Amino acid sequence: MSYEGSSAKPQDQAPQSSSQLLKSYFRENFGPWVGFVQHRFSLPRGDSEDVVMTAFREASARKWGEGEDARDRLGAFMGARVQWRAKDHLKSEARRLQHEVACDTAEAENLPNRGLVQPEQSFAEQEDLQRVHLVIQQLSPRDQKHASLVLGGLTPQECALELGLTEVNERVRRHRWMSRVTQIVQLDREEQR
């Protein structure tokens, strides 16, 4: 279904309610906004449509009133929101790619023997990192996946999205498994003394 183009111009219409304004604005401007995102941010059509639809959903949550002033405010809101959402999409994509590279590297190098230790780290720090990775392998598969996302550099919001959790649940689960890892590493260190 194409939402592009409408023969009616805003000045030819009677004053519109907020929902009518959104509908007419959507019909007239969906295609141009998608084209703008595709051209300006070099996103594929599907991603561009998602960005624009998200911005329209956010616009529909607001009251715009009536008249040309409302149409101008809606246009300004959409301009700012579409650009913000497109930039956010690009940042998320970059972090996702970083995470995939980190996960691929971890799989290729076999997690317990990963070369995460930097030469400038002290011997104690190197041992602690090795203990942490050994302990992470003792976690449940769900917590291991969560740990790989965190080690891959994803934010709590991105981890929550990836794991299908709310941000609050993601933070609670992260705290629990990180506490377990810390306790086990500390106990192990004390036993070795």
C-alpha positions as CSV (number, residue, x, y, z in Angstrom):
1,M,0.0,0.0,0.0
2,S,1.4,3.3,-1.0
3,Y,1.1,6.2,1.4
4,E,2.6,8.7,-1.0
5,G,0.9,11.6,-2.7
6,S,-2.4,13.2,-2.0
7,S,-4.2,15.5,-4.4
8,A,-5.6,17.7,-1.6
9,K,-3.4,20.5,-0.4
10,P,-3.5,21.6,3.3
11,Q,-4.7,25.1,2.5
12,D,-7.7,23.7,0.5
13,Q,-8.9,21.7,3.5
14,A,-11.1,22.8,6.4
15,P,-9.5,22.8,9.9
16,Q,-8.6,19.3,10.9
17,S,-8.6,17.5,14.2
18,S,-5.3,16.2,15.5
19,S,-5.9,12.7,14.2
20,Q,-7.1,13.9,10.8
21,L,-4.0,16.1,10.6
22,L,-1.7,13.2,11.3
23,K,-3.5,11.0,8.7
24,S,-3.3,13.6,6.0
25,Y,0.3,14.5,6.9
26,F,1.2,10.8,6.8
27,R,-0.4,10.2,3.4
28,E,1.4,13.3,1.9
29,N,4.8,12.9,3.5
30,F,5.5,9.2,4.2
31,G,7.3,8.7,0.9
32,P,9.3,11.9,1.0
33,W,10.5,11.1,4.5
34,V,11.5,7.6,3.6
35,G,13.4,8.9,0.6
36,F,15.1,11.5,2.7
37,V,16.3,8.9,5.2
38,Q,17.5,6.6,2.4
39,H,19.4,9.4,0.7
40,R,20.8,11.2,3.8
41,F,21.7,8.2,5.9
42,S,22.2,5.5,3.2
43,L,19.8,3.1,4.9
44,P,18.0,0.4,3.0
45,R,14.3,1.1,2.2
46,G,13.0,-1.3,4.9
47,D,15.1,0.3,7.6
48,S,14.2,3.8,6.4
49,E,10.5,2.9,6.6
50,D,11.0,1.6,10.1
51,V,12.7,4.9,11.1
52,V,9.9,7.0,9.7
53,M,7.1,4.8,11.1
54,T,8.7,5.1,14.6
55,A,8.8,8.8,14.3
56,F,5.1,8.9,13.1
57,R,4.1,6.7,16.1
58,E,5.8,9.2,18.4
59,A,4.0,12.0,16.7
60,S,0.7,10.3,17.1
61,A,1.2,10.2,20.8
62,R,1.0,14.0,20.9
63,K,-1.9,16.5,20.4
64,W,-1.3,18.8,17.6
65,G,-4.4,21.0,17.6
66,E,-5.7,22.6,14.4
67,G,-4.6,24.9,11.6
68,E,-1.4,25.7,9.7
69,D,0.5,26.3,13.0
70,A,-0.2,22.7,14.0
71,R,0.9,21.4,10.6
72,D,4.2,23.4,10.9
73,R,4.9,22.1,14.4
74,L,4.2,18.6,13.2
75,G,6.6,19.0,10.3
76,A,9.3,20.4,12.6
77,F,8.8,17.6,15.0
78,M,9.0,15.0,12.3
79,G,12.1,16.6,10.8
80,A,13.9,16.4,14.2
81,R,12.6,13.0,15.2
82,V,13.3,11.3,11.9
83,Q,16.9,12.5,11.9
84,W,17.4,11.5,15.6
85,R,15.9,8.1,15.0
86,A,18.0,7.5,11.8
87,K,21.2,8.4,13.7
88,D,20.1,6.2,16.6
89,H,19.6,3.3,14.2
90,L,23.1,3.8,12.7
91,K,24.6,3.8,16.2
92,S,22.7,0.6,17.2
93,E,23.8,-1.0,13.9
94,A,27.4,-0.1,14.6
95,R,27.2,-1.6,18.1
96,R,25.5,-4.7,16.8
97,L,28.3,-5.2,14.3
98,Q,30.9,-4.7,17.0
99,H,29.1,-7.3,19.1
100,E,29.0,-9.8,16.2
101,V,32.7,-9.4,15.6
102,A,33.4,-9.9,19.3
103,C,31.2,-13.0,19.4
104,D,32.8,-14.4,16.2
105,T,36.2,-13.8,17.6
106,A,35.3,-15.5,20.9
107,E,33.9,-18.5,19.1
108,A,37.0,-18.7,16.9
109,E,39.4,-18.5,19.8
110,N,37.4,-20.7,22.2
111,L,36.2,-18.7,25.2
112,P,38.4,-20.0,28.0
113,N,41.6,-19.5,26.1
114,R,40.7,-16.1,24.6
115,G,43.6,-13.7,24.2
116,L,41.9,-11.0,26.2
117,V,44.9,-10.4,28.3
118,Q,46.9,-7.3,27.4
119,P,50.7,-7.4,27.8
120,E,50.7,-4.3,30.1
121,Q,48.3,-6.0,32.6
122,S,49.8,-7.4,35.8
123,F,50.0,-11.1,36.3
124,A,47.3,-10.8,39.0
125,E,45.0,-9.0,36.6
126,Q,45.6,-11.7,33.9
127,E,44.8,-14.5,36.4
128,D,41.6,-12.6,37.4
129,L,40.5,-12.3,33.8
130,Q,41.1,-16.0,33.2
131,R,39.1,-16.9,36.4
132,V,36.2,-14.7,35.3
133,H,36.0,-16.4,31.9
134,L,36.2,-19.8,33.5
135,V,33.4,-18.9,35.9
136,I,31.3,-17.4,33.1
137,Q,31.4,-20.8,31.4
138,Q,29.9,-22.3,34.6
139,L,26.8,-20.0,34.4
140,S,23.6,-21.1,32.8
141,P,23.4,-20.8,29.0
142,R,21.1,-17.7,29.4
143,D,23.6,-16.0,31.6
144,Q,26.4,-16.9,29.4
145,K,24.7,-15.3,26.4
146,H,24.0,-12.2,28.6
147,A,27.7,-12.1,29.6
148,S,28.8,-12.3,26.0
149,L,26.5,-9.4,25.1
150,V,28.0,-7.3,28.0
151,L,31.5,-8.2,27.0
152,G,30.7,-7.3,23.5
153,G,30.0,-3.8,24.6
154,L,26.2,-3.6,24.3
155,T,24.4,-1.1,26.5
156,P,21.8,-2.4,29.0
157,Q,19.0,-1.2,26.6
158,E,20.5,-3.2,23.7
159,C,21.0,-6.3,25.9
160,A,17.4,-6.1,27.1
161,L,16.2,-5.9,23.5
162,E,18.4,-8.8,22.4
163,L,17.3,-11.0,25.3
164,G,13.6,-10.0,25.1
165,L,13.6,-8.5,28.6
166,T,12.6,-5.2,30.0
167,E,15.5,-2.9,31.0
168,V,14.7,-3.4,34.7
169,N,14.8,-7.2,34.4
170,E,18.0,-7.0,32.3
171,R,19.7,-4.9,35.0
172,V,18.5,-7.3,37.8
173,R,19.7,-10.4,35.9
174,R,23.0,-8.7,35.1
175,H,23.6,-7.8,38.7
176,R,22.8,-11.3,39.9
177,W,25.2,-13.1,37.5
178,M,27.9,-10.5,38.0
179,S,27.6,-10.9,41.7
180,R,28.0,-14.7,41.4
181,V,31.0,-14.3,39.2
182,T,32.6,-11.8,41.6
183,Q,32.0,-14.1,44.6
184,I,33.3,-17.2,42.9
185,V,36.5,-15.3,41.7
186,Q,37.1,-13.9,45.2
187,L,36.6,-17.3,46.9
188,D,38.9,-18.9,44.4
189,R,41.6,-16.2,45.0
190,E,41.3,-16.7,48.7
191,E,41.6,-20.5,48.4
192,Q,44.8,-20.1,46.4
193,R,46.5,-18.0,49.1
